Amino acid sequence: MSTNGSHPLVIPGYFGSQPGVQLGTQLGHGASDDELRFARQLGIEWVMTDLPAGRHTLDDYLALKQRFADFGLKIYRLANHRCHNMEAITLNLPERDARLAEYLDYIRLLGAAGIHYSTYAHMANGIWSSASETVRGGAPARALRLDREPVGWWIERRWQGELTHGRRYSEDELWDNYEYFIRRVVPVAEEAGVFIGIHPDDPPVYDLGGIPRCLFGTFDGYQRALDLADSPNIGVCLCVGCWLEGGPGMGRNVVDAINAFTAQGKLFKVHLRNVTAPLPEGFVETFLDDGYQPMVDVMRALHEGGYSGAVISDHLPGMVGGRYASEGYAVGYMRALLQAVAAATVRS
């Protein structure tokens, strides 16, 4: 989805004659007609969606594609939440091979349905948060303070304490487990024509619950993981918010990371999110224009680097008016950023 000099990364059927940064949105599989119309009113064409357990068949996927297509929307990512943050794979638990087989079937199904992208997260004990806090205007938002009894979570799972899985795991173990996984994923992804963007650990950098966040918690970890995969189909879903959470601990700032990944043709999807400060100080997720990272620098790097893929909002603060207000604000802000950097490029 991005370009690498004279070697464009092209996903069949994506973007047509209008390459470049594509604004997307997240909608549930049961989105109402009004929600679908709202997305089109925002000028959105690409949707990130999901289906619940028990509804992952080719007929289910094709039916959902048609449902969105009736409103002028196309599916960029269709998530199976069982195939995300799989502790059995990350930690080599007894059910690893069964979960790996399930994941490979999911990738094959995406390819058969003509959905060519999937996000994958490799966290063993989920996304960590402490009690929510408020940002501008009293908007409630996710927060993380490492000294305030944070909890890891993913869908119906919760993890807490110094050893979430009964012992401390080594970095070498995690690298061995990732290599076992990715060597089996690559040939299936390439055959299916599916591009997999690996999401950063949230938060990155810091060991949590006895499990290092060394693979997708720093720039060097990412680079090593991509080199191990050694495939054009394995790349990065860059969550800007996660990168900002890690701050200097990431090894490169977010703009430098974007430049590096786009130059390699490895940037497949972007989550745009801002936070108030990096760890270890602790952070609160906030509005795109209200955090410590100027988002215009991020959008400029994407545009000037030739990124051709989706950018979506992520973890929106609550607003009066609900999701319509918060997503409308975010998409409008992103569109204005994109138009501003594009205009500046033309003038220069």
C-alpha positions in Angstrom: 0.0 0.0 0.0 3.0 2.3 0.2 5.6 3.0 -2.4 9.3 2.3 -2.3 11.0 4.3 -5.0 10.5 2.4 -8.3 9.0 -0.6 -6.5 5.4 0.3 -5.7 3.6 -2.0 -3.3 0.2 -2.5 -5.0 -2.7 -4.3 -3.5 -5.1 -5.5 -6.2 -8.4 -3.5 -6.3 -7.2 -0.9 -3.9 -7.3 2.8 -4.6 -7.8 2.6 -8.3 -6.6 5.8 -10.1 -6.3 7.8 -6.8 -3.3 6.6 -4.8 -2.2 8.4 -1.8 -3.4 8.8 1.8 -6.9 7.4 2.1 -9.1 8.5 5.1 -11.0 5.6 6.6 -13.3 5.0 9.6 -14.2 2.2 12.0 -17.8 0.8 11.9 -19.2 -2.3 13.5 -20.7 -5.1 11.5 -24.2 -4.0 12.7 -23.8 -0.3 11.7 -27.1 1.3 11.1 -28.1 2.9 7.8 -27.5 6.3 9.4 -24.0 5.4 10.5 -23.2 4.3 6.9 -24.7 7.5 5.5 -22.7 9.5 8.0 -19.4 7.9 6.8 -20.2 8.8 3.2 -21.2 12.4 4.3 -17.7 12.6 5.8 -16.2 11.7 2.4 -15.1 8.3 3.7 -14.7 5.3 1.3 -12.8 2.8 3.4 -14.2 1.0 6.5 -12.5 -1.1 9.2 -15.0 -3.5 10.6 -15.4 -6.9 12.2 -17.6 -9.9 12.7 -18.4 -11.9 15.9 -17.3 -15.4 16.5 -19.3 -17.9 14.6 -19.7 -15.6 11.6 -16.4 -16.1 9.8 -17.4 -17.8 6.6 -17.0 -16.7 3.0 -20.7 -16.1 2.7 -20.6 -13.9 5.8 -17.7 -11.9 4.4 -19.2 -11.4 1.0 -22.6 -10.4 2.6 -20.9 -7.7 4.7 -18.9 -6.4 1.8 -22.2 -6.0 -0.2 -23.9 -4.3 2.8 -21.2 -1.6 2.9 -21.0 -1.4 -0.9 -24.7 -0.5 -1.1 -23.7 2.7 0.7 -20.5 3.4 -1.4 -18.1 2.0 1.2 -15.4 -0.6 0.8 -13.9 -2.9 3.5 -10.2 -2.3 4.1 -9.9 -4.5 7.2 -12.3 -7.2 8.5 -11.3 -8.2 12.0 -11.6 -11.6 13.7 -10.9 -10.7 17.3 -9.9 -14.3 18.1 -7.0 -13.8 15.8 -5.5 -10.8 17.5 -3.5 -10.6 20.8 -3.3 -14.3 20.9 -1.4 -15.1 24.1 -1.1 -18.8 23.1 1.0 -17.8 20.1 3.1 -15.1 21.8 3.9 -17.2 24.8 3.9 -20.7 23.2 1.1 -22.0 25.4 -0.4 -25.5 24.8 -3.0 -24.4 22.3 -0.5 -22.5 20.1 -0.8 -24.7 17.0 -4.6 -24.8 17.1 -4.7 -21.0 17.4 -2.1 -20.7 14.6 -4.2 -22.9 12.3 -7.2 -20.8 13.1 -5.2 -17.7 12.2 -4.1 -19.1 8.9 -7.6 -20.1 8.0 -8.7 -16.5 8.7 -6.0 -15.1 6.3 -7.0 -17.6 3.6 -10.7 -16.5 4.1 -9.8 -12.8 3.7 -8.0 -13.5 0.4 -10.9 -15.6 -0.9 -13.3 -12.7 -0.1 -11.0 -10.1 -1.8 -10.1 -8.3 1.4 -6.3 -7.8 1.1 -5.3 -6.3 4.4 -5.3 -7.5 8.0 -4.0 -5.9 11.2 -2.3 -8.2 13.7 -1.2 -7.5 17.3 1.3 -9.8 19.1 0.6 -8.7 22.7 0.4 -11.5 25.2 -1.5 -9.6 27.9 -3.4 -7.0 26.0 -3.7 -3.2 26.1 -3.0 -1.7 29.5 -4.9 1.2 31.1 -5.5 2.7 34.5 -8.6 4.6 35.5 -9.9 6.9 32.8 -9.3 10.7 33.1 -10.6 13.8 31.3 -9.1 16.1 28.7 -10.2 19.3 27.2 -13.7 20.3 28.1 -14.1 17.4 30.5 -14.0 14.8 27.7 -13.4 11.3 29.2 -10.5 9.4 27.8 -8.3 6.4 28.3 -5.3 6.9 30.6 -2.3 4.9 31.7 -0.3 5.6 34.9 2.1 2.8 35.7 1.8 3.5 39.4 -2.0 3.3 39.6 -2.7 -0.4 39.3 -3.1 -0.7 35.5 -5.0 -3.6 34.0 -4.4 -5.3 30.7 -7.4 -6.1 28.6 -8.6 -7.5 25.3 -12.2 -8.3 24.5 -13.3 -10.6 27.4 -9.9 -11.1 29.0 -8.3 -9.1 31.8 -4.7 -9.3 33.2 -3.2 -7.7 36.3 -0.3 -7.9 38.6 3.5 -8.6 38.3 3.2 -12.0 36.6 0.0 -12.3 34.5 1.0 -15.8 33.2 2.6 -17.2 36.3 6.3 -16.5 35.5 8.6 -14.0 33.8 9.3 -14.6 30.1 12.6 -13.8 28.5 13.1 -11.8 25.3 14.8 -14.8 23.7 11.6 -16.8 24.3 9.4 -14.2 22.7 11.7 -13.9 19.6 11.7 -17.7 19.2 7.9 -17.8 19.4 7.5 -15.0 16.9 9.8 -16.7 14.5 7.9 -19.9 14.8 4.6 -18.0 14.0 5.8 -15.7 11.2 7.6 -18.5 9.2 4.3 -20.3 9.0 2.3 -17.2 8.2 4.4 -15.8 5.4 3.7 -18.4 2.7 0.0 -18.4 3.5 -0.3 -14.6 3.3 1.7 -14.4 0.1 -0.5 -17.1 -1.5 -3.7 -15.5 -0.3 -2.6 -12.0 -1.4 -3.2 -10.6 2.1 -0.9 -7.9 3.6 -0.5 -8.0 7.3 0.3 -4.9 9.3 1.6 -5.6 12.8 0.4 -3.2 15.4 2.7 -1.7 18.1 2.4 -2.9 21.7 0.1 -0.7 23.7 1.9 0.6 25.6 5.3 -0.2 24.1 8.7 -0.3 25.6 7.9 -1.4 29.2 7.7 -4.9 30.6 4.2 -5.6 31.9 3.0 -8.6 33.9 6.4 -10.3 33.5 6.3 -10.1 29.7 8.8 -7.9 27.8 7.5 -5.7 25.0 10.6 -6.0 23.0 9.4 -7.0 19.5 6.8 -4.4 18.7 7.7 -1.9 21.4 10.7 -0.2 19.8 11.9 0.7 16.3 14.8 -1.8 16.4 12.4 -4.5 17.5 10.1 -3.8 14.6 13.0 -3.8 12.2 14.3 -7.1 13.4 10.8 -8.6 13.2 10.3 -7.4 9.6 13.7 -8.7 8.6 12.8 -12.1 10.1 9.6 -12.2 8.1 11.4 -11.2 4.9 8.2 -10.8 3.0 6.6 -8.0 1.0 3.3 -9.0 2.7 4.4 -8.4 6.3 4.7 -4.8 7.4 3.5 -2.2 9.9 0.1 -0.9 11.1 1.6 2.2 12.7 -0.5 3.4 15.7 0.8 6.9 16.1 -0.6 7.0 19.6 1.3 3.9 20.7 4.5 5.4 19.3 3.9 8.6 21.2 3.2 6.6 24.4 6.7 5.1 24.1 8.4 8.5 23.4 12.2 8.4 23.4 12.1 4.7 24.4 11.0 3.8 20.9 14.5 4.6 19.6 13.2 6.9 16.8 10.5 9.5 16.8 7.3 8.9 14.9 8.2 11.0 11.9 11.5 9.2 11.5 9.7 5.8 11.9 7.2 6.8 9.1 10.1 7.8 6.8 11.9 4.5 7.5 8.9 2.2 7.0 7.6 4.0 3.9 11.0 3.9 2.3 11.0 0.1 2.8 7.4 -0.3 1.4 6.4 -1.6 4.8 3.8 0.9 6.0 0.3 -0.6 5.4 -2.1 1.3 7.7 -2.0 4.2 10.2 -3.9 5.0 13.3 -3.9 8.7 14.1 -4.0 9.4 17.8 -2.4 11.9 20.2 -1.5 11.7 23.9 -0.6 14.2 26.5 2.9 12.9 27.3 5.1 9.9 26.9 5.7 7.2 29.5 7.0 6.8 32.2 5.3 10.1 33.1 2.0 8.6 32.1 -0.5 9.7 29.4 -4.1 10.5 28.6 -5.4 10.0 25.1 -6.6 13.3 23.8 -7.9 15.2 20.7 -5.6 15.2 17.7 -4.8 18.9 18.2 -4.4 18.7 21.9 -1.5 16.3 22.5 2.3 16.7 22.5 2.8 15.7 18.9 2.0 18.2 16.1 -0.1 16.0 13.8 0.7 18.2 10.8 4.2 16.7 10.9 2.8 13.2 10.9 0.5 13.9 7.9 3.3 15.7 6.1 5.6 12.7 6.4 2.9 10.3 5.1 2.1 12.6 2.1 5.7 13.4 1.2 6.8 9.8 1.7 4.3 8.5 -0.8 2.2 6.5 1.6 -0.8 5.1 -0.2 -3.0 3.5 2.4 -5.6 4.1 5.0 -5.4 6.6 8.0 -8.1 6.3 10.6 -8.9 7.9 14.0 -8.3 5.8 17.1 -9.5 5.7 20.7 -11.6 8.8 20.5 -12.2 10.9 23.6 -15.9 11.1 24.5 -17.8 14.1 23.3 -21.2 15.6 23.7 -23.0 14.2 20.7 -21.4 10.8 21.0 -19.5 9.1 18.3 -21.0 11.2 15.5 -19.4 14.3 17.1 -16.0 12.7 18.0 -15.5 11.0 14.6 -16.8 14.0 12.7 -14.3 16.2 14.5 -11.4 13.7 13.9 -12.1 13.1 10.2 -12.6 16.8 9.5 -9.3 17.6 11.2 -7.4 14.8 9.3 -8.9 16.0 6.0 -7.8 19.6 6.7 -4.3 18.4 7.6 -4.1 16.3 4.4 -5.3 19.2 2.2 -2.9 21.6 3.9 0.2 19.4 3.4 -0.8 18.6 -0.2 -1.2 22.3 -1.0 2.1 23.1 0.6 3.8 20.4 -1.6 2.3 22.0 -4.7 3.4 25.5 -3.8 7.0 24.3 -3.1 
